[in-house]
Amino acid sequence: MSLEGSKSPYNSGSVGNFQLESTQDSFSSIENDLKDLIKPYNLNQEKFGEILISLTEAITNAVRHGNKFDASKLVDVEFVGNASRLYFKISDEGAGFDVEDIPDPTQEENLLSCGGRGVYIMRALADGCSFKNNGSTVELEFDIDSI
């Protein structure tokens, strides 16, 4: 999935965005911001929960790991929705990371280790999850046409 190019979801549907400061206090607004963005889609609680958890993980990673809680740096969240899919693009101002270096948290040797769970959760809950810009951007895609 890509939010850019000729097959862009920007070609139709609703578009929205918001920015968050890279502080702990920013997390409290995620649920309300998300509700405002996706209200027209009348999602059931299960799908809303999957999106909220995934988006929270992406934003948490951007604030904590990307921007390192630097309040002068912002996290950008872009949204596009159409009748069948919702797309989110979350970008931070950090240097990025190699997603292939993230350990699988389900492997026995990693069960008690910190790290990797957010990426694992996003991949498990989203219908599409990709990393761009050296890992400083995550794109999440959710199918909604079967709801």
C-alpha positions as CSV (number, residue, x, y, z in Angstrom):
1,M,0.0,0.0,0.0
2,S,1.2,3.5,-0.7
3,L,-0.6,6.8,-0.1
4,E,1.2,8.3,-3.0
5,G,1.1,7.6,-6.8
6,S,-1.5,6.8,-9.4
7,K,-3.4,4.3,-7.4
8,S,-3.5,6.6,-4.4
9,P,-6.6,6.4,-2.1
10,Y,-6.4,10.2,-2.2
11,N,-8.2,10.0,-5.6
12,S,-11.5,9.5,-3.8
13,G,-13.0,9.4,-0.3
14,S,-12.6,11.6,2.7
15,V,-9.2,13.0,3.8
16,G,-8.1,14.2,7.2
17,N,-5.0,14.8,9.2
18,F,-3.7,15.9,12.6
19,Q,-0.4,16.5,14.3
20,L,0.8,15.6,17.8
21,E,3.6,16.9,19.8
22,S,6.1,14.2,20.9
23,T,5.0,14.3,24.6
24,Q,3.4,11.8,26.8
25,D,0.3,14.1,27.1
26,S,-0.4,13.7,23.3
27,F,-1.5,10.1,23.8
28,S,-4.7,11.2,25.5
29,S,-6.1,12.8,22.3
30,I,-5.6,9.8,20.0
31,E,-9.0,8.1,20.6
32,N,-11.0,11.3,20.1
33,D,-9.0,12.4,17.0
34,L,-9.6,8.9,15.5
35,K,-13.4,9.0,16.3
36,D,-13.7,12.4,14.5
37,L,-11.8,11.1,11.5
38,I,-13.8,7.9,11.0
39,K,-17.2,8.8,12.3
40,P,-18.8,8.8,8.8
41,Y,-17.9,5.1,8.4
42,N,-20.0,3.7,11.2
43,L,-17.5,1.0,12.2
44,N,-18.4,-1.7,14.7
45,Q,-16.6,-1.7,18.0
46,E,-14.3,-4.5,17.0
47,K,-13.0,-2.8,13.9
48,F,-12.7,0.5,15.7
49,G,-10.7,-1.2,18.4
50,E,-8.3,-2.8,15.9
51,I,-7.7,0.6,14.3
52,L,-7.3,2.4,17.6
53,I,-4.8,-0.1,18.9
54,S,-2.8,-0.1,15.7
55,L,-2.8,3.7,15.4
56,T,-1.9,4.1,19.1
57,E,1.1,1.7,18.6
58,A,2.3,3.6,15.6
59,I,2.0,7.0,17.3
60,T,3.6,5.6,20.5
61,N,6.6,4.3,18.4
62,A,6.9,7.6,16.6
63,V,6.9,9.7,19.8
64,R,9.1,7.3,21.9
65,H,11.5,5.8,19.4
66,G,11.4,8.2,16.4
67,N,11.2,11.6,18.1
68,K,12.5,10.5,21.5
69,F,9.9,12.6,23.4
70,D,11.3,15.8,21.9
71,A,8.4,18.2,22.2
72,S,9.8,20.3,19.4
73,K,9.2,17.4,17.0
74,L,5.8,16.5,15.6
75,V,4.1,13.3,14.6
76,D,2.0,13.7,11.5
77,V,-1.1,11.5,11.0
78,E,-2.7,11.5,7.6
79,F,-6.0,9.7,6.9
80,V,-7.9,8.7,3.7
81,G,-11.1,6.7,3.7
82,N,-13.3,5.4,1.0
83,A,-16.2,2.8,1.0
84,S,-13.9,-0.2,1.2
85,R,-10.7,0.9,3.0
86,L,-9.3,3.2,5.6
87,Y,-5.6,4.3,5.2
88,F,-3.4,5.9,7.8
89,K,0.1,7.3,7.3
90,I,2.0,8.1,10.5
91,S,5.3,10.0,10.2
92,D,7.9,11.2,12.7
93,E,11.0,13.3,12.4
94,G,13.4,10.7,13.6
95,A,16.2,8.9,11.8
96,G,14.1,5.8,11.2
97,F,15.0,2.1,11.8
98,D,15.3,-1.1,9.9
99,V,12.1,-3.1,10.5
100,E,13.9,-6.3,9.7
101,D,16.0,-5.8,12.9
102,I,13.0,-5.9,15.1
103,P,12.9,-9.3,17.0
104,D,9.8,-11.5,16.7
105,P,8.2,-11.1,20.2
106,T,6.5,-14.5,19.8
107,Q,9.8,-16.4,19.7
108,E,10.7,-18.1,23.0
109,E,14.0,-16.2,23.4
110,N,12.1,-12.9,23.1
111,L,9.0,-13.5,25.3
112,L,10.4,-11.6,28.2
113,S,12.3,-9.0,26.2
114,C,11.0,-5.5,25.6
115,G,10.6,-4.3,22.0
116,G,8.9,-5.5,18.8
117,R,5.4,-5.9,20.2
118,G,4.1,-2.7,18.7
119,V,5.2,-3.7,15.2
120,Y,3.8,-7.2,15.7
121,I,0.5,-5.9,16.9
122,M,0.1,-3.4,13.9
123,R,0.9,-6.2,11.5
124,A,-1.6,-8.6,13.2
125,L,-4.5,-6.1,13.3
126,A,-4.1,-4.1,10.1
127,D,-4.9,-5.5,6.7
128,G,-1.8,-3.8,5.4
129,C,1.3,-2.5,7.2
130,S,4.4,-1.1,5.6
131,F,7.3,1.1,6.6
132,K,8.7,3.9,4.4
133,N,11.3,6.6,4.7
134,N,13.9,4.4,6.4
135,G,11.2,3.4,9.0
136,S,10.2,6.9,10.0
137,T,6.8,6.4,8.3
138,V,4.3,3.6,8.8
139,E,1.3,3.1,6.5
140,L,-1.7,1.2,7.9
141,E,-4.6,-0.1,5.8
142,F,-7.9,-1.5,7.0
143,D,-10.6,-3.2,5.0
144,I,-14.1,-2.1,5.9
145,D,-16.2,-3.2,3.0
146,S,-17.2,-6.5,4.8
147,I,-18.3,-4.8,8.0
